[in-house]
Amino acid sequence: MAKLTEQDIINWSGPEEDYMNEDHLAFFKELLTKLQEELINNATSTTNHLQEQVVTPDPADRATLEEEYALELRTRDRERKLLTKVQASLRQIEDGSYGFCKDTDEPIGLKRLLARPTANLSVEAQERREQVKKQFAD
């Protein structure tokens, strides 16, 4: 079969036993690999940017620059956490567990995975977890 597109994933309505077939796995592996490369490139770019020494004698300019660096580092920290999830999802593709809820082993759903390729819980399982967390937080 030809390489799947995002629209193919959205429109898929095949039988349940055909869920996460080779074409689906190839699509998500490519999507996750591209995301991984983008995150690594961003980290490398930030590292290079932060290593550039900019001399600013004006305290206001220096404060602005430090704030920009702090914002960039917070963004990269979030991306670092996402990179960990992306790499875990790629391992799940390899071991055959990708696309299935880790709590219930039910299919997560192609549309949910398209929206959030690192999801490892079905919508229902995620909602249950959030309800439990909310109950114990109150």
C-alpha positions as CSV (number, residue, x, y, z in Angstrom):
1,M,0.0,0.0,0.0
2,A,1.1,3.6,-0.6
3,K,2.4,5.7,2.2
4,L,-0.4,7.0,4.4
5,T,-1.2,10.7,4.8
6,E,-2.6,12.5,7.7
7,Q,-6.0,12.6,5.9
8,D,-5.8,8.7,5.5
9,I,-5.4,8.4,9.3
10,I,-8.3,10.8,10.0
11,N,-10.6,8.9,7.5
12,W,-9.6,5.4,8.5
13,S,-12.6,3.2,9.4
14,G,-11.2,-0.3,8.9
15,P,-12.0,-3.3,11.1
16,E,-10.7,-3.3,14.7
17,E,-8.3,-6.1,14.0
18,D,-6.6,-4.0,11.3
19,Y,-5.9,-1.2,13.9
20,M,-2.2,-0.4,14.1
21,N,-1.3,-2.3,11.0
22,E,2.1,-1.9,9.4
23,D,1.0,1.2,7.4
24,H,-0.2,2.9,10.6
25,L,3.0,2.0,12.5
26,A,5.1,3.3,9.6
27,F,3.1,6.6,9.5
28,F,3.5,7.2,13.3
29,K,7.2,6.1,13.3
30,E,7.9,8.7,10.6
31,L,5.9,11.3,12.5
32,L,7.7,10.6,15.8
33,T,11.1,10.4,14.1
34,K,10.6,13.9,12.5
35,L,9.5,15.3,15.9
36,Q,12.5,13.8,17.6
37,E,14.8,15.3,15.0
38,E,13.2,18.7,15.4
39,L,13.5,18.6,19.1
40,I,17.2,17.6,18.9
41,N,17.9,20.4,16.4
42,N,16.2,22.9,18.7
43,A,18.3,21.8,21.6
44,T,21.5,22.1,19.5
45,S,20.5,25.5,18.3
46,T,19.8,26.7,21.8
47,T,23.2,25.3,23.0
48,N,25.0,27.2,20.2
49,H,23.0,30.3,20.9
50,L,23.7,30.3,24.7
51,Q,27.4,29.8,24.0
52,E,27.7,33.0,22.1
53,Q,29.0,35.6,24.4
54,V,27.2,38.9,24.0
55,V,28.7,41.8,25.9
56,T,26.1,44.3,27.0
57,P,27.3,47.0,29.4
58,D,23.7,48.4,29.8
59,P,22.0,46.7,32.8
60,A,18.6,46.9,31.1
61,D,19.9,45.2,28.0
62,R,21.6,42.5,30.1
63,A,18.4,41.9,32.1
64,T,16.4,41.6,28.8
65,L,19.0,39.1,27.4
66,E,18.9,37.1,30.6
67,E,15.1,36.9,30.5
68,E,15.3,35.7,26.9
69,Y,17.8,33.0,27.9
70,A,15.6,31.9,30.8
71,L,12.5,31.7,28.6
72,E,14.5,29.7,26.0
73,L,15.8,27.3,28.6
74,R,12.3,26.7,30.0
75,T,11.0,26.0,26.5
76,R,13.9,23.6,25.9
77,D,13.2,21.9,29.2
78,R,9.6,21.2,28.1
79,E,10.9,19.9,24.8
80,R,13.4,17.7,26.7
81,K,10.5,16.1,28.5
82,L,8.6,15.7,25.2
83,L,11.7,14.1,23.6
84,T,11.7,11.5,26.4
85,K,8.1,10.7,25.6
86,V,8.8,10.6,21.8
87,Q,11.6,8.2,22.3
88,A,9.4,6.0,24.6
89,S,6.7,6.0,21.8
90,L,9.3,4.9,19.2
91,R,10.3,2.0,21.5
92,Q,6.6,1.1,21.8
93,I,6.4,0.9,18.0
94,E,9.3,-1.5,18.0
95,D,7.9,-3.7,20.7
96,G,4.4,-3.7,19.3
97,S,2.6,-1.9,22.1
98,Y,2.2,1.5,20.5
99,G,-1.4,2.7,20.0
100,F,-2.8,0.7,22.9
101,C,-3.8,2.1,26.3
102,K,-1.2,1.1,29.0
103,D,-4.1,0.8,31.6
104,T,-6.7,-1.2,29.6
105,D,-4.8,-2.5,26.5
106,E,-7.7,-1.0,24.4
107,P,-6.9,0.9,21.2
108,I,-6.2,4.6,21.9
109,G,-7.5,5.6,18.5
110,L,-5.8,7.0,15.4
111,K,-7.3,10.5,15.7
112,R,-6.1,10.8,19.3
113,L,-2.6,9.6,18.3
114,L,-2.5,12.0,15.4
115,A,-3.3,14.9,17.8
116,R,-1.0,13.6,20.5
117,P,1.5,11.0,19.1
118,T,3.0,10.3,22.5
119,A,-0.4,9.4,24.1
120,N,-0.3,6.2,26.0
121,L,-3.7,6.3,27.6
122,S,-7.2,6.2,26.0
123,V,-9.4,9.2,26.5
124,E,-11.5,7.3,29.0
125,A,-8.4,6.1,31.0
126,Q,-7.0,9.6,31.0
127,E,-10.3,11.0,32.3
128,R,-10.4,8.4,35.0
129,R,-6.9,9.3,36.1
130,E,-7.7,13.0,36.1
131,Q,-10.9,12.4,38.2
132,V,-8.9,10.3,40.8
133,K,-6.2,13.0,40.9
134,K,-8.8,15.7,41.4
135,Q,-10.5,13.8,44.2
136,F,-7.3,13.4,46.1
137,A,-6.3,17.0,45.5
138,D,-9.4,18.3,47.1
